[in-house]
């Protein structure tokens, strides 16, 4: 019986697994709320004020989850990569942007809660950065091994 590529595959490390799990929770949660749940509530015929209340309650919770998970992902990235190469890496730049946008969201939410468009802008930038982060290779995963083998 010959061995195929399936047998050569290395299992993912704990950092890569936690990266993917955290990313699934926060990116999926942001996109699910804004692009699935809120439009579905509108289609069901709920009052617009009730939909705004749901968005106003769940939005900050998901942004907080995004900040926590992005911080966890930043720790995983720091463990997998050198500190000096972190700023040249697209994943590191996206994670720092995510943390800054989450901090900006909470600052505006606290001091200028009537700035709804700015809060929505921050939320959508977080969702877009999360989508871009999903397209990047997992640190310590197979994408990282292939890149290291080439260099």
C-alpha positions, 0 to 999 in steps of 0.5 A: 500500500503506497502512502499518499499525500493524506499521510504526509499531512501534519496535524495543525498546532494548537495556535492554528486551531485557536486562530481559526476558531476565534476567527470563525466566531468573530468574523462570522458573528459580525457578518451574520448580525449585519447581513443576515439577522437584521435584514431577516428581522425587517423582512419578518415585519418587526418595527424599525425601532425594535430592529435598531434596539437589537442592533444597538444591543448586539453590535457592541457585544460583537465588536467586543468579541471581535476585539478579544478574538483579534487580540488572541489572534495577535498573540498567536501570530506573535508566537508563530512569527518574529516580532520584527516581521509582524508589521510587514505581515498583512495579518499583523497590519489587519489585526492592529487595524481591527483593534484600533477600529474596535477601540474607536467604536467604543470611544465613539459609542461612549462619548458620542452615541448619536454618531450612528453613521460613524459607529456603522462605518467602524462596524463595517470596517471591522467586518471587511478587515475580518473578511480580508483576514480570512483570506490570509494563511493561518500562522503555523498552519499549512500555508505557513509551512509551504511559505517557509519551505520556499524561502 
